[in-house]
Amino acid sequence: MGGLQITHNARPSTFEVEAVNERGETVPTPIAGEHPLTLYLDKRELVTLMTLGAAPEHLALGYLRNQRLVGSIDELAAVQVDWETGSVAVTSHSLAVGGVPIWDDAGRGETLAARLERRTVTTGCGQGTVFGDLMDEIDRVALPAAARLSEEVLYTVMDRVRRHESIYKVAGAVHGCALCSNAGDSRGEILRFVEDVGRHNAVDAIAGWMWLESVAGADKIFYTTGRLTSEMVIKCAQMGIPFLLSRSGLTQMGYEIARRVGITMVGRCQGRHYLLFTGGERFVRQPVSALA
């Protein structure tokens, strides 16, 4: 992104400790990292996130985007991560914390201070926090009605995520999210894969990367290893992605919001099994071969 100063201060994803196995043997064992990272916007402390630290700059950007605390990435001047202080400082060109309105996509203005006064604590691993009555904003999300997800591409995504090298396979204790292509010959290809100690962090990091790289969501598929809660559905909708997949289950509010916003949501994706919950009009099943 031209003009945006950004550090690249990822932390090691795993650390080695000693553990004693069932035979009484001491074995070196990799464990997932976990670090507090306090986010500041124009010197105002917003939140402390517990994170793996693999993509801290993208995490900060995605958090600001998904919480609708900054209207455009063009407003930002710098994103600087300092692990000595455990902080990420985001500075803007002109955003005054007290009084300059933050303009959303519909042209409605609201000050940052006003948004921070209203918060909903959600069921993220750790705690996710949704600011500014995001529930009221999802009705303005317009997902592409003509987009289609074939059963073949669904299976391709499931297989590629299963085969993908991951911290989870080495150390466990993390959630993973993948942004996949649903366009042309690259359908099912993993474009970005992020793991973190909380699924909401992983989705925010992908959202931040998309924001930074001007990647649109209309021809994408989002996969998460975590459960499909209201927060996950809202964030997927905010990124403009019509297809949300998970190897896990879903909550009632996640289901209701997916129906309301029109997301095609598929859960329990493991092996050759899946459950299509919402948005069936976008899903194209493979024809069942006649028995010989």
Secondary structure as GFF3:
##gff-version 3
##sequence-region A 1 292
A	DSSP	beta_strand	5	6	.	.	.	ID=ss1
A	DSSP	beta_strand	14	20	.	.	.	ID=ss2
A	DSSP	beta_strand	26	32	.	.	.	ID=ss3
A	DSSP	beta_strand	35	41	.	.	.	ID=ss4
A	DSSP	beta_strand	44	51	.	.	.	ID=ss5
A	DSSP	alpha_helix	56	66	.	.	.	ID=ss6
A	DSSP	three_ten_helix	73	75	.	.	.	ID=ss7
A	DSSP	beta_strand	76	82	.	.	.	ID=ss8
A	DSSP	beta_strand	87	92	.	.	.	ID=ss9
A	DSSP	beta_strand	101	103	.	.	.	ID=ss10
A	DSSP	beta_strand	109	111	.	.	.	ID=ss11
A	DSSP	alpha_helix	112	117	.	.	.	ID=ss12
A	DSSP	beta_strand	119	122	.	.	.	ID=ss13
A	DSSP	beta_strand	128	131	.	.	.	ID=ss14
A	DSSP	three_ten_helix	134	136	.	.	.	ID=ss15
A	DSSP	three_ten_helix	138	140	.	.	.	ID=ss16
A	DSSP	beta_strand	149	150	.	.	.	ID=ss17
A	DSSP	alpha_helix	151	163	.	.	.	ID=ss18
A	DSSP	alpha_helix	167	171	.	.	.	ID=ss19
A	DSSP	beta_strand	175	181	.	.	.	ID=ss20
A	DSSP	three_ten_helix	184	186	.	.	.	ID=ss21
A	DSSP	beta_strand	190	196	.	.	.	ID=ss22
A	DSSP	alpha_helix	199	213	.	.	.	ID=ss23
A	DSSP	beta_strand	220	224	.	.	.	ID=ss24
A	DSSP	alpha_helix	230	238	.	.	.	ID=ss25
A	DSSP	beta_strand	243	246	.	.	.	ID=ss26
A	DSSP	alpha_helix	252	261	.	.	.	ID=ss27
A	DSSP	beta_strand	264	270	.	.	.	ID=ss28
A	DSSP	beta_strand	273	278	.	.	.	ID=ss29
A	DSSP	three_ten_helix	280	282	.	.	.	ID=ss30
A	DSSP	beta_strand	283	284	.	.	.	ID=ss31
###
